[in-house]
Amino acid sequence: MIRRIVVCFALLSISVSAQVATGTIVGVVEDPSGAVLPGAQVTVTHQATQEVRKTVANERGEFTVPYLRIGEHSLMAEMKGFNSRALTGIVLRVDQTITLTVRLEVGAVSEAVQVTAATPLVDSATSSLGQVIENKKIVEMPLNGRNAFALGLLAGFTAPVTGMSTNLPFVAGGGRFQNNDVMLDGVDNNTSSNNGGVGANGIAYTPSVDAVEEFKVKTNNYSAEFGRAAGAIISATTKSGGNDLHMSAWEFLRNEKLDANNFFSNAGGVPRQPFKQNQFGFTAGGPVFIPKLYDGRNRTFFFTDFEGTRRRTSASSNILDVPPMDFRAGDFSRYAAPIFDYKARRLSGGAVISTPLPGKVLPKSYINSASAATTGLIPEPNFGPPGAQARNYLRNAPQKYDNNQYDVRGDHRLTEANTLFARISVADAATPNPGNFDGFI
């Protein structure tokens, strides 16, 4: 039984620095000649929640709006004696800094110019190298096992980890997976080393695909706040609610109907083993609204999701050693070495004389009843040539896997400059071990 509970609280503020899964908009306000406009008013609005952030350009005409929610924003710049200018369609990705140049035309303050902005293809404000895996790719691309972090393979300089579980999806920059740093909503999301510190670290909690908004894989030149990693930086963020209510439900079915039998089962004449997997769940997000008591639009939001997995299959095929049937009955006639009768040993002239058993067959009275009963519980050979003494049992033990996980997240706007969010994530997985011989050992 494996149970993981992750609780996350974060306060986003323009005056407090933190490792959070947000973005930043920086820029400069100019007049038509390129001269800067100190004191220009800049307002940034998040379209889904209508959260508003305001700032004023400094003496160099520059402005910075940090710790913004990811998603689509609009920006309004205003200055007395100039037309106001609105930029829309500014899509901010996780851990991204967008640089804008806002040019105001001379005119009456009542006039406004609206421009649909395009997100810059190159982040010119930071030196880090990386790639954002946005929500469209996470939801629409095929994922065996529904592990969103496996899409890190789409980022540059990554490679699959051969022979490791899907919870260790990729490496980067020539390092090992345990050198990576995985963060979820700005909080450490790594497991500790096992076996006394020997062994690869993994991802502590893998949220449902439908609960991940997007994540970014940084492979080089990241800033000092990420200095603990010698590999890649994976910064993911979960979804949050908005002013509109959104709900979804799904179920994915996978079975063995189109699967091929594995090599060892074919060699042992064992038919294709069953494989049944169901993954199902739902999401819901929107404003917190209690009729006649509280209207959380533009202020308080919630998001929750649930995902269940039910898998019924066989464990990996193993070729093991079991006693041949004639050996269990005490018949060692085909054994090359002689078999001696331990009850017929005697001393003669200071030497021990042993008498061979006739035909190398143990009398039934020589076989301990408890040993015979125990041996009877061991499965009979089913692999290899007749009478094989070793590597004569092909094991395909049944195995089940049950997993239930959910996330509950709440976002609340405290003031214009401060936003609080809290998230609790729980994963409860059970994988009984059938043992080496279908539960016998």
Beta strands, then each sheet from edge to edge (+ up, - down):
strand 1: 2-13
strand 2: 23-30
strand 3: 41-46
strand 4: 52-56
strand 5: 62-68
strand 6: 71-78
strand 7: 84-92
strand 8: 97-103
strand 9: 112-116
strand 10: 129-133
strand 11: 158-159
strand 12: 171-172
strand 13: 181-184
strand 14: 187-188
strand 15: 212-220
strand 16: 233-238
strand 17: 246-255
strand 18: 276-287
strand 19: 289-290
strand 20: 294-295
strand 21: 300-314
strand 22: 318-320
strand 23: 340-348
strand 24: 351-356
strand 25: 393-395
strand 26: 398-413
strand 27: 418-430
sheet 1: 1+ 27- 26+ 21- 18+ 17-
sheet 2: 5+ 2- 8-
sheet 3: 4+ 3- 6+ 7- 9-
sheet 4: 10+ 15- 16+ 13+ 14-
sheet 5: 11+ 12-
sheet 6: 19+ 20-
sheet 7: 22+ 25-
sheet 8: 23+ 24-
end
